[in-house]
């Protein structure tokens, strides 16, 4: 089940909110836990056990750390078990195919992934429908494992207190608004709200407005402009024009922003409706004046996670230039791997890591002296080339597409480019204005002039946005969020 489908909007969500609003806090956590399991199991009935396993492992590790509070060796052992088990789940379900494919390619062997053998054995016992050719990726596994691990790591560091209630902890891990695609909410950010939170009409109203804003980003902008990239991506990179290649990757540049930031807005809106305040995950990254700033504005919660739990423990920037750059290199390689099990993602992460290191070596100061428009253009183009690595299937495809962007396909423009640009000119303009924050600022300025206008316009935009999105969704095919792949 996804947020941008009729079943969720008009059946699941109203029923959950009706039960939730008229319940007390203890019952609300039961509702959150049950609905989280149901929401996840709707699309992943078998793999819901993976989420429960991660939850049980980290809850048990937390209780044992609390029990052995005076024994640091035992506490560290509990932490190691927690991390190894969660990373192990990722290794098995996300990276095992990648590992065996790489080994077989390097050694010229044909070793079968043991997970596939297990899937076959389970299917022989009962028809679970498990994939016997590739390991299926449980939706959201990269999100809920990282979220759950943040609890045990912070507990070991004594940054938080133990959660003794399994229900409360399970509710934290299984919060359906952000269980499958973030934002990655650390335990300390919602610890108090798990115990007691306020749910009232103003909060629900604010949550609905934010949710509809995200829904519009996904349905009206991401889905529509993504059609262009789908068409261009399927073309022969050796024969497409440079203009078509640029048009396609620019379309994806906007698609992934509106798709992912739209999901984050919807998740935060749902969180508000349930009484939670989730951390911001995006802050108009395409107006950044450096790559370093871009990554302070893009997927903020993931960057914060890696900074707190990998970069700083490695020494951060406190251990000399060489080790600082080594630490950045490690973090960005892991960031790439977190996004996907392929060399494209590894290179994508290292690409941004190298750019950030170059900026730290002095280029960042050069960017500060340049006109804002030039530094923003540099950052935007850097992001565009990064998205080529991100969404092409192989490194050779990425190379061929980048070559096409510089005219290797033979022509500078073609009929497809001219027709598509003219047909979608208005859509591109809207994407530029919204992603740059211009549209949002204009709305804010208008609403600041009159409290009454603000109240009326908020309701009108929410209701109108929901109706317009519904009209699109009625005839639309299934179109999941891009970050469901991670």
Secondary structure, DSSP 8 states (H G I E B T S, - for coil): --TTSHHIIIIIHHHHHHHHHTS-HHHHHHHHHHHHHHHHHHH-TTTHHHHHHHHHHHHHHHHHHHHTTT-HHHHHHHHHHHHHHHHHHHIIIIIHHHHHHHHHHHHT-----HHHHHHHHHHHHS-----SSS----TTHHHHHHHHHHHHHHHHTTSS-----HHHHHHHHT-TTTTTT-----HHHHHHHHH-----HHHHHHHHHHHHHHHHIIIIIIHHHHHHHHHHHTS-TTTS-HHHHHHHHHHHHHHHHHHHHHHHHHHHHHHHHHT-------S-GGG-SSHHHHHHHSSHHHHHHHIIIIITTTTTTSS-HHHHHHHHHHHHHHHHHHH-SSHHHHHHHHHHHHHHHHIIIIIHHHHHHS-HHHHHHHHHHHHHHHHHHHHSSSHHHHHHHHHHHTTTTS-S--HHHHHHHHHTHHHHHHHHHHHTTHHHHHHHHHHHT-HHHHHHHHHHHHHHHHHHHHHHHHS------GGGG-
